Amino acid sequence: MGIEETRGTLLEINRERNTTIVLSSHILSELEQITTKILFIDNEKIIQLKSFLF
């Protein structure tokens, strides 16, 4: 399964089940396409929260 298929599957699960999905990735451009919020954690502390609108 490629990135686009994975992205589509995660969005589908989110819409159908109205559920939160937790991802860990270093590819921020991909995360921005499928997330409404990104939380940055460093040494067990939240250092930043970003919200995105679709």
mmCIF entry with sequence, helices, sheets and N, C-alpha, C, O atoms, coordinates in Angstrom:
data_MODEL
# 
_entry.id   MODEL 
# 
_entity.id                         1 
_entity.type                       polymer 
_entity.pdbx_number_of_molecules   1 
# 
_entity_poly.entity_id                      1 
_entity_poly.type                           'polypeptide(L)' 
_entity_poly.nstd_linkage                   no 
_entity_poly.nstd_monomer                   no 
_entity_poly.pdbx_seq_one_letter_code       MGIEETRGTLLEINRERNTTIVLSSHILSELEQITTKILFIDNEKIIQLKSFLF 
_entity_poly.pdbx_seq_one_letter_code_can   MGIEETRGTLLEINRERNTTIVLSSHILSELEQITTKILFIDNEKIIQLKSFLF 
_entity_poly.pdbx_strand_id                 A 
# 
loop_
_entity_poly_seq.entity_id 
_entity_poly_seq.num 
_entity_poly_seq.mon_id 
_entity_poly_seq.hetero 
1 1  MET n 
1 2  GLY n 
1 3  ILE n 
1 4  GLU n 
1 5  GLU n 
1 6  THR n 
1 7  ARG n 
1 8  GLY n 
1 9  THR n 
1 10 LEU n 
1 11 LEU n 
1 12 GLU n 
1 13 ILE n 
1 14 ASN n 
1 15 ARG n 
1 16 GLU n 
1 17 ARG n 
1 18 ASN n 
1 19 THR n 
1 20 THR n 
1 21 ILE n 
1 22 VAL n 
1 23 LEU n 
1 24 SER n 
1 25 SER n 
1 26 HIS n 
1 27 ILE n 
1 28 LEU n 
1 29 SER n 
1 30 GLU n 
1 31 LEU n 
1 32 GLU n 
1 33 GLN n 
1 34 ILE n 
1 35 THR n 
1 36 THR n 
1 37 LYS n 
1 38 ILE n 
1 39 LEU n 
1 40 PHE n 
1 41 ILE n 
1 42 ASP n 
1 43 ASN n 
1 44 GLU n 
1 45 LYS n 
1 46 ILE n 
1 47 ILE n 
1 48 GLN n 
1 49 LEU n 
1 50 LYS n 
1 51 SER n 
1 52 PHE n 
1 53 LEU n 
1 54 PHE n 
# 
_struct_asym.id          A 
_struct_asym.entity_id   1 
# 
loop_
_struct_conf.conf_type_id 
_struct_conf.id 
_struct_conf.pdbx_PDB_helix_id 
_struct_conf.beg_label_comp_id 
_struct_conf.beg_label_asym_id 
_struct_conf.beg_label_seq_id 
_struct_conf.pdbx_beg_PDB_ins_code 
_struct_conf.end_label_comp_id 
_struct_conf.end_label_asym_id 
_struct_conf.end_label_seq_id 
_struct_conf.pdbx_end_PDB_ins_code 
_struct_conf.beg_auth_comp_id 
_struct_conf.beg_auth_asym_id 
_struct_conf.beg_auth_seq_id 
_struct_conf.end_auth_comp_id 
_struct_conf.end_auth_asym_id 
_struct_conf.end_auth_seq_id 
_struct_conf.pdbx_PDB_helix_class 
_struct_conf.details 
_struct_conf.pdbx_PDB_helix_length 
HELX_P HELX_P1 AA1 ILE A 3  ? ARG A 17 ? ILE A 3  ARG A 17 1 ? 15 
HELX_P HELX_P2 AA2 LEU A 28 ? ILE A 34 ? LEU A 28 ILE A 34 1 ? 7  
# 
_struct_conf_type.id          HELX_P 
_struct_conf_type.criteria    ? 
_struct_conf_type.reference   ? 
# 
_struct_sheet.id               AA1 
_struct_sheet.type             ? 
_struct_sheet.number_strands   2 
_struct_sheet.details          ? 
# 
_struct_sheet_order.sheet_id     AA1 
_struct_sheet_order.range_id_1   1 
_struct_sheet_order.range_id_2   2 
_struct_sheet_order.offset       ? 
_struct_sheet_order.sense        anti-parallel 
# 
loop_
_struct_sheet_range.sheet_id 
_struct_sheet_range.id 
_struct_sheet_range.beg_label_comp_id 
_struct_sheet_range.beg_label_asym_id 
_struct_sheet_range.beg_label_seq_id 
_struct_sheet_range.pdbx_beg_PDB_ins_code 
_struct_sheet_range.end_label_comp_id 
_struct_sheet_range.end_label_asym_id 
_struct_sheet_range.end_label_seq_id 
_struct_sheet_range.pdbx_end_PDB_ins_code 
_struct_sheet_range.beg_auth_comp_id 
_struct_sheet_range.beg_auth_asym_id 
_struct_sheet_range.beg_auth_seq_id 
_struct_sheet_range.end_auth_comp_id 
_struct_sheet_range.end_auth_asym_id 
_struct_sheet_range.end_auth_seq_id 
AA1 1 LYS A 37 ? ASP A 42 ? LYS A 37 ASP A 42 
AA1 2 LYS A 45 ? SER A 51 ? LYS A 45 SER A 51 
# 
loop_
_atom_site.group_PDB 
_atom_site.id 
_atom_site.type_symbol 
_atom_site.label_atom_id 
_atom_site.label_alt_id 
_atom_site.label_comp_id 
_atom_site.label_asym_id 
_atom_site.label_entity_id 
_atom_site.label_seq_id 
_atom_site.pdbx_PDB_ins_code 
_atom_site.Cartn_x 
_atom_site.Cartn_y 
_atom_site.Cartn_z 
_atom_site.occupancy 
_atom_site.B_iso_or_equiv 
_atom_site.pdbx_formal_charge 
_atom_site.auth_seq_id 
_atom_site.auth_comp_id 
_atom_site.auth_asym_id 
_atom_site.auth_atom_id 
_atom_site.pdbx_PDB_model_num 
ATOM 1   N N  . MET A 1 1  ? 0.853   -1.173 0.000  1.00 0.00 ? 1  MET A N  1 
ATOM 2   C CA . MET A 1 1  ? 0.000   0.000  0.000  1.00 0.00 ? 1  MET A CA 1 
ATOM 3   C C  . MET A 1 1  ? 0.897   1.234  0.000  1.00 0.00 ? 1  MET A C  1 
ATOM 4   O O  . MET A 1 1  ? 1.815   1.338  0.813  1.00 0.00 ? 1  MET A O  1 
ATOM 5   N N  . GLY A 1 2  ? 0.630   2.169  -0.914 1.00 0.00 ? 2  GLY A N  1 
ATOM 6   C CA . GLY A 1 2  ? 1.414   3.395  -1.019 1.00 0.00 ? 2  GLY A CA 1 
ATOM 7   C C  . GLY A 1 2  ? 0.900   4.495  -0.099 1.00 0.00 ? 2  GLY A C  1 
ATOM 8   O O  . GLY A 1 2  ? -0.092  4.331  0.611  1.00 0.00 ? 2  GLY A O  1 
ATOM 9   N N  . ILE A 1 3  ? 1.603   5.613  -0.135 1.00 0.00 ? 3  ILE A N  1 
ATOM 10  C CA . ILE A 1 3  ? 1.256   6.737  0.734  1.00 0.00 ? 3  ILE A CA 1 
ATOM 11  C C  . ILE A 1 3  ? -0.153  7.243  0.451  1.00 0.00 ? 3  ILE A C  1 
ATOM 12  O O  . ILE A 1 3  ? -0.917  7.480  1.387  1.00 0.00 ? 3  ILE A O  1 
ATOM 13  N N  . GLU A 1 4  ? -0.512  7.413  -0.818 1.00 0.00 ? 4  GLU A N  1 
ATOM 14  C CA . GLU A 1 4  ? -1.838  7.932  -1.160 1.00 0.00 ? 4  GLU A CA 1 
ATOM 15  C C  . GLU A 1 4  ? -2.944  6.984  -0.715 1.00 0.00 ? 4  GLU A C  1 
ATOM 16  O O  . GLU A 1 4  ? -3.980  7.432  -0.223 1.00 0.00 ? 4  GLU A O  1 
ATOM 17  N N  . GLU A 1 5  ? -2.738  5.688  -0.880 1.00 0.00 ? 5  GLU A N  1 
ATOM 18  C CA . GLU A 1 5  ? -3.729  4.697  -0.441 1.00 0.00 ? 5  GLU A CA 1 
ATOM 19  C C  . GLU A 1 5  ? -3.864  4.706  1.081  1.00 0.00 ? 5  GLU A C  1 
ATOM 20  O O  . GLU A 1 5  ? -4.969  4.629  1.618  1.00 0.00 ? 5  GLU A O  1 
ATOM 21  N N  . THR A 1 6  ? -2.735  4.800  1.759  1.00 0.00 ? 6  THR A N  1 
ATOM 22  C CA . THR A 1 6  ? -2.748  4.839  3.224  1.00 0.00 ? 6  THR A CA 1 
ATOM 23  C C  . THR A 1 6  ? -3.482  6.078  3.706  1.00 0.00 ? 6  THR A C  1 
ATOM 24  O O  . THR A 1 6  ? -4.305  6.008  4.618  1.00 0.00 ? 6  THR A O  1 
ATOM 25  N N  . ARG A 1 7  ? -3.179  7.212  3.086  1.00 0.00 ? 7  ARG A N  1 
ATOM 26  C CA . ARG A 1 7  ? -3.848  8.466  3.446  1.00 0.00 ? 7  ARG A CA 1 
ATOM 27  C C  . ARG A 1 7  ? -5.362  8.328  3.273  1.00 0.00 ? 7  ARG A C  1 
ATOM 28  O O  . ARG A 1 7  ? -6.127  8.708  4.160  1.00 0.00 ? 7  ARG A O  1 
ATOM 29  N N  . GLY A 1 8  ? -5.787  7.792  2.146  1.00 0.00 ? 8  GLY A N  1 
ATOM 30  C CA . GLY A 1 8  ? -7.211  7.605  1.878  1.00 0.00 ? 8  GLY A CA 1 
ATOM 31  C C  . GLY A 1 8  ? -7.870  6.671  2.881  1.00 0.00 ? 8  GLY A C  1 
ATOM 32  O O  . GLY A 1 8  ? -8.981  6.930  3.343  1.00 0.00 ? 8  GLY A O  1 
ATOM 33  N N  . THR A 1 9  ? -7.192  5.600  3.213  1.00 0.00 ? 9  THR A N  1 
ATOM 34  C CA . THR A 1 9  ? -7.729  4.637  4.186  1.00 0.00 ? 9  THR A CA 1 
ATOM 35  C C  . THR A 1 9  ? -7.886  5.274  5.556  1.00 0.00 ? 9  THR A C  1 
ATOM 36  O O  . THR A 1 9  ? -8.908  5.077  6.213  1.00 0.00 ? 9  THR A O  1 
ATOM 37  N N  . LEU A 1 10 ? -6.891  6.032  5.996  1.00 0.00 ? 10 LEU A N  1 
ATOM 38  C CA . LEU A 1 10 ? -6.975  6.681  7.307  1.00 0.00 ? 10 LEU A CA 1 
ATOM 39  C C  . LEU A 1 10 ? -8.099  7.711  7.348  1.00 0.00 ? 10 LEU A C  1 
ATOM 40  O O  . LEU A 1 10 ? -8.824  7.792  8.339  1.00 0.00 ? 10 LEU A O  1 
ATOM 41  N N  . LEU A 1 11 ? -8.254  8.494  6.290  1.00 0.00 ? 11 LEU A N  1 
ATOM 42  C CA . LEU A 1 11 ? -9.340  9.470  6.236  1.00 0.00 ? 11 LEU A CA 1 
ATOM 43  C C  . LEU A 1 11 ? -10.704 8.779  6.244  1.00 0.00 ? 11 LEU A C  1 
ATOM 44  O O  . LEU A 1 11 ? -11.642 9.254  6.884  1.00 0.00 ? 11 LEU A O  1 
ATOM 45  N N  . GLU A 1 12 ? -10.806 7.674  5.541  1.00 0.00 ? 12 GLU A N  1 
ATOM 46  C CA . GLU A 1 12 ? -12.053 6.907  5.500  1.00 0.00 ? 12 GLU A CA 1 
ATOM 47  C C  . GLU A 1 12 ? -12.412 6.358  6.885  1.00 0.00 ? 12 GLU A C  1 
ATOM 48  O O  . GLU A 1 12 ? -13.559 6.456  7.322  1.00 0.00 ? 12 GLU A O  1 
ATOM 49  N N  . ILE A 1 13 ? -11.432 5.788  7.556  1.00 0.00 ? 13 ILE A N  1 
ATOM 50  C CA . ILE A 1 13 ? -11.665 5.260  8.908  1.00 0.00 ? 13 ILE A CA 1 
ATOM 51  C C  . ILE A 1 13 ? -12.104 6.384  9.833  1.00 0.00 ? 13 ILE A C  1 
ATOM 52  O O  . ILE A 1 13 ? -13.036 6.219  10.620 1.00 0.00 ? 13 ILE A O  1 
ATOM 53  N N  . ASN A 1 14 ? -11.436 7.521  9.740  1.00 0.00 ? 14 ASN A N  1 
ATOM 54  C CA . ASN A 1 14 ? -11.776 8.662  10.590 1.00 0.00 ? 14 ASN A CA 1 
ATOM 55  C C  . ASN A 1 14 ? -13.207 9.121  10.361 1.00 0.00 ? 14 ASN A C  1 
ATOM 56  O O  . ASN A 1 14 ? -13.936 9.371  11.320 1.00 0.00 ? 14 ASN A O  1 
ATOM 57  N N  . ARG A 1 15 ? -13.616 9.234  9.107  1.00 0.00 ? 15 ARG A N  1 
ATOM 58  C CA . ARG A 1 15 ? -14.968 9.704  8.794  1.00 0.00 ? 15 ARG A CA 1 
ATOM 59  C C  . ARG A 1 15 ? -16.033 8.683  9.189  1.00 0.00 ? 15 ARG A C  1 
ATOM 60  O O  . ARG A 1 15 ? -17.043 9.033  9.799  1.00 0.00 ? 15 ARG A O  1 
ATOM 61  N N  . GLU A 1 16 ? -15.800 7.428  8.839  1.00 0.00 ? 16 GLU A N  1 
ATOM 62  C CA . GLU A 1 16 ? -16.809 6.390  9.090  1.00 0.00 ? 16 GLU A CA 1 
ATOM 63  C C  . GLU A 1 16 ? -16.996 6.096  10.568 1.00 0.00 ? 16 GLU A C  1 
ATOM 64  O O  . GLU A 1 16 ? -18.114 5.848  11.019 1.00 0.00 ? 16 GLU A O  1 
ATOM 65  N N  . ARG A 1 17 ? -15.918 6.122  11.314 1.00 0.00 ? 17 ARG A N  1 
ATOM 66  C CA . ARG A 1 17 ? -15.980 5.735  12.730 1.00 0.00 ? 17 ARG A CA 1 
ATOM 67  C C  . ARG A 1 17 ? -15.906 6.920  13.685 1.00 0.00 ? 17 ARG A C  1 
ATOM 68  O O  . ARG A 1 17 ? -16.019 6.760  14.901 1.00 0.00 ? 17 ARG A O  1 
ATOM 69  N N  . ASN A 1 18 ? -15.715 8.120  13.118 1.00 0.00 ? 18 ASN A N  1 
ATOM 70  C CA . ASN A 1 18 ? -15.598 9.331  13.935 1.00 0.00 ? 18 ASN A CA 1 
ATOM 71  C C  . ASN A 1 18 ? -14.611 9.108  15.078 1.00 0.00 ? 18 ASN A C  1 
ATOM 72  O O  . ASN A 1 18 ? -14.941 9.296  16.249 1.00 0.00 ? 18 ASN A O  1 
ATOM 73  N N  . THR A 1 19 ? -13.402 8.707  14.715 1.00 0.00 ? 19 THR A N  1 
ATOM 74  C CA . THR A 1 19 ? -12.411 8.335  15.712 1.00 0.00 ? 19 THR A CA 1 
ATOM 75  C C  . THR A 1 19 ? -11.100 9.086  15.491 1.00 0.00 ? 19 THR A C  1 
ATOM 76  O O  . THR A 1 19 ? -10.815 9.549  14.387 1.00 0.00 ? 19 THR A O  1 
ATOM 77  N N  . THR A 1 20 ? -10.325 9.197  16.533 1.00 0.00 ? 20 THR A N  1 
ATOM 78  C CA . THR A 1 20 ? -9.002  9.810  16.468 1.00 0.00 ? 20 THR A CA 1 
ATOM 79  C C  . THR A 1 20 ? -7.980  8.755  16.083 1.00 0.00 ? 20 THR A C  1 
ATOM 80  O O  . THR A 1 20 ? -8.026  7.622  16.563 1.00 0.00 ? 20 THR A O  1 
ATOM 81  N N  . ILE A 1 21 ? -7.061  9.140  15.215 1.00 0.00 ? 21 ILE A N  1 
ATOM 82  C CA . ILE A 1 21 ? -5.979  8.249  14.800 1.00 0.00 ? 21 ILE A CA 1 
ATOM 83  C C  . ILE A 1 21 ? -4.663  8.917  15.181 1.00 0.00 ? 21 ILE A C  1 
ATOM 84  O O  . ILE A 1 21 ? -4.438  10.082 14.853 1.00 0.00 ? 21 ILE A O  1 
ATOM 85  N N  . VAL A 1 22 ? -3.802  8.190  15.867 1.00 0.00 ? 22 VAL A N  1 
ATOM 86  C CA . VAL A 1 22 ? -2.508  8.719  16.294 1.00 0.00 ? 22 VAL A CA 1 
ATOM 87  C C  . VAL A 1 22 ? -1.442  8.202  15.338 1.00 0.00 ? 22 VAL A C  1 
ATOM 88  O O  . VAL A 1 22 ? -1.308  6.996  15.130 1.00 0.00 ? 22 VAL A O  1 
ATOM 89  N N  . LEU A 1 23 ? -0.678  9.141  14.753 1.00 0.00 ? 23 LEU A N  1 
ATOM 90  C CA . LEU A 1 23 ? 0.397   8.797  13.824 1.00 0.00 ? 23 LEU A CA 1 
ATOM 91  C C  . LEU A 1 23 ? 1.713   9.369  14.319 1.00 0.00 ? 23 LEU A C  1 
ATOM 92  O O  . LEU A 1 23 ? 1.744   10.401 14.990 1.00 0.00 ? 23 LEU A O  1 
ATOM 93  N N  . SER A 1 24 ? 2.773   8.704  13.989 1.00 0.00 ? 24 SER A N  1 
ATOM 94  C CA . SER A 1 24 ? 4.108   9.217  14.242 1.00 0.00 ? 24 SER A CA 1 
ATOM 95  C C  . SER A 1 24 ? 4.838   9.229  12.907 1.00 0.00 ? 24 SER A C  1 
ATOM 96  O O  . SER A 1 24 ? 4.968   8.192  12.256 1.00 0.00 ? 24 SER A O  1 
ATOM 97  N N  . SER A 1 25 ? 5.316   10.411 12.497 1.00 0.00 ? 25 SER A N  1 
ATOM 98  C CA . SER A 1 25 ? 5.979   10.509 11.201 1.00 0.00 ? 25 SER A CA 1 
ATOM 99  C C  . SER A 1 25 ? 6.925   11.698 11.179 1.00 0.00 ? 25 SER A C  1 
ATOM 100 O O  . SER A 1 25 ? 6.743   12.669 11.913 1.00 0.00 ? 25 SER A O  1 
ATOM 101 N N  . HIS A 1 26 ? 7.926   11.607 10.334 1.00 0.00 ? 26 HIS A N  1 
ATOM 102 C CA . HIS A 1 26 ? 8.832   12.729 10.118 1.00 0.00 ? 26 HIS A CA 1 
ATOM 103 C C  . HIS A 1 26 ? 8.497   13.453 8.810  1.00 0.00 ? 26 HIS A C  1 
ATOM 104 O O  . HIS A 1 26 ? 9.165   14.425 8.457  1.00 0.00 ? 26 HIS A O  1 
ATOM 105 N N  . ILE A 1 27 ? 7.490   12.999 8.101  1.00 0.00 ? 27 ILE A N  1 
ATOM 106 C CA . ILE A 1 27 ? 7.093   13.613 6.833  1.00 0.00 ? 27 ILE A CA 1 
ATOM 107 C C  . ILE A 1 27 ? 5.919   14.561 7.117  1.00 0.00 ? 27 ILE A C  1 
ATOM 108 O O  . ILE A 1 27 ? 4.757   14.194 6.941  1.00 0.00 ? 27 ILE A O  1 
ATOM 109 N N  . LEU A 1 28 ? 6.237   15.773 7.553  1.00 0.00 ? 28 LEU A N  1 
ATOM 110 C CA . LEU A 1 28 ? 5.210   16.715 7.976  1.00 0.00 ? 28 LEU A CA 1 
ATOM 111 C C  . LEU A 1 28 ? 4.274   17.109 6.845  1.00 0.00 ? 28 LEU A C  1 
ATOM 112 O O  . LEU A 1 28 ? 3.096   17.367 7.092  1.00 0.00 ? 28 LEU A O  1 
ATOM 113 N N  . SER A 1 29 ? 4.762   17.163 5.617  1.00 0.00 ? 29 SER A N  1 
ATOM 114 C CA . SER A 1 29 ? 3.890   17.530 4.495  1.00 0.00 ? 29 SER A CA 1 
ATOM 115 C C  . SER A 1 29 ? 2.769   16.507 4.316  1.00 0.00 ? 29 SER A C  1 
ATOM 116 O O  . SER A 1 29 ? 1.657   16.875 3.938  1.00 0.00 ? 29 SER A O  1 
ATOM 117 N N  . GLU A 1 30 ? 3.039   15.249 4.577  1.00 0.00 ? 30 GLU A N  1 
ATOM 118 C CA . GLU A 1 30 ? 1.993   14.218 4.502  1.00 0.00 ? 30 GLU A CA 1 
ATOM 119 C C  . GLU A 1 30 ? 1.012   14.365 5.663  1.00 0.00 ? 30 GLU A C  1 
ATOM 120 O O  . GLU A 1 30 ? -0.199  14.254 5.471  1.00 0.00 ? 30 GLU A O  1 
ATOM 121 N N  . LEU A 1 31 ? 1.524   14.609 6.849  1.00 0.00 ? 31 LEU A N  1 
ATOM 122 C CA . LEU A 1 31 ? 0.652   14.764 8.007  1.00 0.00 ? 31 LEU A CA 1 
ATOM 123 C C  . LEU A 1 31 ? -0.302  15.939 7.825  1.00 0.00 ? 31 LEU A C  1 
ATOM 124 O O  . LEU A 1 31 ? -1.469  15.857 8.207  1.00 0.00 ? 31 LEU A O  1 
ATOM 125 N N  . GLU A 1 32 ? 0.187   17.027 7.244  1.00 0.00 ? 32 GLU A N  1 
ATOM 126 C CA . GLU A 1 32 ? -0.657  18.208 7.037  1.00 0.00 ? 32 GLU A CA 1 
ATOM 127 C C  . GLU A 1 32 ? -1.840  17.923 6.117  1.00 0.00 ? 32 GLU A C  1 
ATOM 128 O O  . GLU A 1 32 ? -2.857  18.613 6.197  1.00 0.00 ? 32 GLU A O  1 
ATOM 129 N N  . GLN A 1 33 ? -1.727  16.921 5.246  1.00 0.00 ? 33 GLN A N  1 
ATOM 130 C CA . GLN A 1 33 ? -2.796  16.593 4.306  1.00 0.00 ? 33 GLN A CA 1 
ATOM 131 C C  . GLN A 1 33 ? -3.935  15.809 4.953  1.00 0.00 ? 33 GLN A C  1 
ATOM 132 O O  . GLN A 1 33 ? -5.043  15.777 4.418  1.00 0.00 ? 33 GLN A O  1 
ATOM 133 N N  . ILE A 1 34 ? -3.676  15.181 6.092  1.00 0.00 ? 34 ILE A N  1 
ATOM 134 C CA . ILE A 1 34 ? -4.714  14.319 6.674  1.00 0.00 ? 34 ILE A CA 1 
ATOM 135 C C  . ILE A 1 34 ? -5.047  14.625 8.124  1.00 0.00 ? 34 ILE A C  1 
ATOM 136 O O  . ILE A 1 34 ? -5.898  13.959 8.714  1.00 0.00 ? 34 ILE A O  1 
ATOM 137 N N  . THR A 1 35 ? -4.390  15.627 8.712  1.00 0.00 ? 35 THR A N  1 
ATOM 138 C CA . THR A 1 35 ? -4.630  15.882 10.126 1.00 0.00 ? 35 THR A CA 1 
ATOM 139 C C  . THR A 1 35 ? -5.333  17.216 10.353 1.00 0.00 ? 35 THR A C  1 
ATOM 140 O O  . THR A 1 35 ? -5.283  18.112 9.510  1.00 0.00 ? 35 THR A O  1 
ATOM 141 N N  . THR A 1 36 ? -5.974  17.328 11.482 1.00 0.00 ? 36 THR A N  1 
ATOM 142 C CA . THR A 1 36 ? -6.524  18.608 11.917 1.00 0.00 ? 36 THR A CA 1 
ATOM 143 C C  . THR A 1 36 ? -5.671  19.203 13.033 1.00 0.00 ? 36 THR A C  1 
ATOM 144 O O  . THR A 1 36 ? -5.744  20.401 13.304 1.00 0.00 ? 36 THR A O  1 
ATOM 145 N N  . LYS A 1 37 ? -4.861  18.364 13.679 1.00 0.00 ? 37 LYS A N  1 
ATOM 146 C CA . LYS A 1 37 ? -3.974  18.833 14.745 1.00 0.00 ? 37 LYS A CA 1 
ATOM 147 C C  . LYS A 1 37 ? -2.670  18.042 14.719 1.00 0.00 ? 37 LYS A C  1 
ATOM 148 O O  . LYS A 1 37 ? -2.662  16.837 14.468 1.00 0.00 ? 37 LYS A O  1 
ATOM 149 N N  . ILE A 1 38 ? -1.577  18.737 14.981 1.00 0.00 ? 38 ILE A N  1 
ATOM 150 C CA . ILE A 1 38 ? -0.273  18.088 15.139 1.00 0.00 ? 38 ILE A CA 1 
ATOM 151 C C  . ILE A 1 38 ? 0.288   18.511 16.486 1.00 0.00 ? 38 ILE A C  1 
ATOM 152 O O  . ILE A 1 38 ? 0.323   19.697 16.811 1.00 0.00 ? 38 ILE A O  1 
ATOM 153 N N  . LEU A 1 39 ? 0.722   17.540 17.258 1.00 0.00 ? 39 LEU A N  1 
ATOM 154 C CA . LEU A 1 39 ? 1.273   17.775 18.583 1.00 0.00 ? 39 LEU A CA 1 
ATOM 155 C C  . LEU A 1 39 ? 2.754   17.398 18.554 1.00 0.00 ? 39 LEU A C  1 
ATOM 156 O O  . LEU A 1 39 ? 3.113   16.284 18.172 1.00 0.00 ? 39 LEU A O  1 
ATOM 157 N N  . PHE A 1 40 ? 3.603   18.335 18.960 1.00 0.00 ? 40 PHE A N  1 
ATOM 158 C CA . PHE A 1 40 ? 5.035   18.076 19.008 1.00 0.00 ? 40 PHE A CA 1 
ATOM 159 C C  . PHE A 1 40 ? 5.434   17.792 20.451 1.00 0.00 ? 40 PHE A C  1 
ATOM 160 O O  . PHE A 1 40 ? 5.111   18.554 21.362 1.00 0.00 ? 40 PHE A O  1 
ATOM 161 N N  . ILE A 1 41 ? 6.140   16.685 20.640 1.00 0.00 ? 41 ILE A N  1 
ATOM 162 C CA . ILE A 1 41 ? 6.565   16.266 21.975 1.00 0.00 ? 41 ILE A CA 1 
ATOM 163 C C  . ILE A 1 41 ? 8.080   16.106 21.977 1.00 0.00 ? 41 ILE A C  1 
ATOM 164 O O  . ILE A 1 41 ? 8.652   15.525 21.054 1.00 0.00 ? 41 ILE A O  1 
ATOM 165 N N  . ASP A 1 42 ? 8.729   16.625 23.021 1.00 0.00 ? 42 ASP A N  1 
ATOM 166 C CA . ASP A 1 42 ? 10.176  16.496 23.179 1.00 0.00 ? 42 ASP A CA 1 
ATOM 167 C C  . ASP A 1 42 ? 10.457  16.149 24.633 1.00 0.00 ? 42 ASP A C  1 
ATOM 168 O O  . ASP A 1 42 ? 10.021  16.855 25.542 1.00 0.00 ? 42 ASP A O  1 
ATOM 169 N N  . ASN A 1 43 ? 11.172  15.079 24.844 1.00 0.00 ? 43 ASN A N  1 
ATOM 170 C CA . ASN A 1 43 ? 11.505  14.637 26.207 1.00 0.00 ? 43 ASN A CA 1 
ATOM 171 C C  . ASN A 1 43 ? 10.264  14.566 27.098 1.00 0.00 ? 43 ASN A C  1 
ATOM 172 O O  . ASN A 1 43 ? 10.253  15.067 28.222 1.00 0.00 ? 43 ASN A O  1 
ATOM 173 N N  . GLU A 1 44 ? 9.218   13.929 26.561 1.00 0.00 ? 44 GLU A N  1 
ATOM 174 C CA . GLU A 1 44 ? 7.967   13.681 27.288 1.00 0.00 ? 44 GLU A CA 1 
ATOM 175 C C  . GLU A 1 44 ? 7.180   14.953 27.606 1.00 0.00 ? 44 GLU A C  1 
ATOM 176 O O  . GLU A 1 44 ? 6.267   14.912 28.430 1.00 0.00 ? 44 GLU A O  1 
ATOM 177 N N  . LYS A 1 45 ? 7.513   16.082 26.971 1.00 0.00 ? 45 LYS A N  1 
ATOM 178 C CA . LYS A 1 45 ? 6.792   17.328 27.205 1.00 0.00 ? 45 LYS A CA 1 
ATOM 179 C C  . LYS A 1 45 ? 6.230   17.852 25.885 1.00 0.00 ? 45 LYS A C  1 
ATOM 180 O O  . LYS A 1 45 ? 6.890   17.799 24.847 1.00 0.00 ? 45 LYS A O  1 
ATOM 181 N N  . ILE A 1 46 ? 4.999   18.357 25.946 1.00 0.00 ? 46 ILE A N  1 
ATOM 182 C CA . ILE A 1 46 ? 4.390   18.967 24.771 1.00 0.00 ? 46 ILE A CA 1 
ATOM 183 C C  . ILE A 1 46 ? 5.074   20.307 24.540 1.00 0.00 ? 46 ILE A C  1 
ATOM 184 O O  . ILE A 1 46 ? 5.092   21.167 25.420 1.00 0.00 ? 46 ILE A O  1 
ATOM 185 N N  . ILE A 1 47 ? 5.637   20.475 23.347 1.00 0.00 ? 47 ILE A N  1 
ATOM 186 C CA . ILE A 1 47 ? 6.333   21.730 23.064 1.00 0.00 ? 47 ILE A CA 1 
ATOM 187 C C  . ILE A 1 47 ? 5.563   22.612 22.086 1.00 0.00 ? 47 ILE A C  1 
ATOM 188 O O  . ILE A 1 47 ? 5.810   23.816 22.022 1.00 0.00 ? 47 ILE A O  1 
ATOM 189 N N  . GLN A 1 48 ? 4.634   22.036 21.322 1.00 0.00 ? 48 GLN A N  1 
ATOM 190 C CA . GLN A 1 48 ? 3.845   22.846 20.398 1.00 0.00 ? 48 GLN A CA 1 
ATOM 191 C C  . GLN A 1 48 ? 2.634   22.058 19.905 1.00 0.00 ? 48 GLN A C  1 
ATOM 192 O O  . GLN A 1 48 ? 2.688   20.839 19.746 1.00 0.00 ? 48 GLN A O  1 
ATOM 193 N N  . LEU A 1 49 ? 1.543   22.780 19.668 1.00 0.00 ? 49 LEU A N  1 
ATOM 194 C CA . LEU A 1 49 ? 0.339   22.202 19.085 1.00 0.00 ? 49 LEU A CA 1 
ATOM 195 C C  . LEU A 1 49 ? -0.064  23.066 17.906 1.00 0.00 ? 49 LEU A C  1 
ATOM 196 O O  . LEU A 1 49 ? -0.205  24.281 18.045 1.00 0.00 ? 49 LEU A O  1 
ATOM 197 N N  . LYS A 1 50 ? -0.251  22.447 16.736 1.00 0.00 ? 50 LYS A N  1 
ATOM 198 C CA . LYS A 1 50 ? -0.682  23.171 15.540 1.00 0.00 ? 50 LYS A CA 1 
ATOM 199 C C  . LYS A 1 50 ? -2.023  22.612 15.109 1.00 0.00 ? 50 LYS A C  1 
ATOM 200 O O  . LYS A 1 50 ? -2.229  21.398 15.120 1.00 0.00 ? 50 LYS A O  1 
ATOM 201 N N  . SER A 1 51 ? -2.931  23.491 14.732 1.00 0.00 ? 51 SER A N  1 
ATOM 202 C CA . SER A 1 51 ? -4.229  23.090 14.218 1.00 0.00 ? 51 SER A CA 1 
ATOM 203 C C  . SER A 1 51 ? -4.339  23.474 12.753 1.00 0.00 ? 51 SER A C  1 
ATOM 204 O O  . SER A 1 51 ? -3.833  24.514 12.331 1.00 0.00 ? 51 SER A O  1 
ATOM 205 N N  . PHE A 1 52 ? -5.010  22.621 11.977 1.00 0.00 ? 52 PHE A N  1 
ATOM 206 C CA . PHE A 1 52 ? -5.198  22.846 10.557 1.00 0.00 ? 52 PHE A CA 1 
ATOM 207 C C  . PHE A 1 52 ? -6.687  22.748 10.239 1.00 0.00 ? 52 PHE A C  1 
ATOM 208 O O  . PHE A 1 52 ? -7.403  21.954 10.849 1.00 0.00 ? 52 PHE A O  1 
ATOM 209 N N  . LEU A 1 53 ? -7.146  23.542 9.299  1.00 0.00 ? 53 LEU A N  1 
ATOM 210 C CA . LEU A 1 53 ? -8.526  23.486 8.844  1.00 0.00 ? 53 LEU A CA 1 
ATOM 211 C C  . LEU A 1 53 ? -8.557  22.898 7.450  1.00 0.00 ? 53 LEU A C  1 
ATOM 212 O O  . LEU A 1 53 ? -7.679  23.183 6.635  1.00 0.00 ? 53 LEU A O  1 
ATOM 213 N N  . PHE A 1 54 ? -9.564  22.073 7.165  1.00 0.00 ? 54 PHE A N  1 
ATOM 214 C CA . PHE A 1 54 ? -9.721  21.514 5.823  1.00 0.00 ? 54 PHE A CA 1 
ATOM 215 C C  . PHE A 1 54 ? -10.663 22.385 5.046  1.00 0.00 ? 54 PHE A C  1 
ATOM 216 O O  . PHE A 1 54 ? -10.945 22.104 3.881  1.00 0.00 ? 54 PHE A O  1 
# 
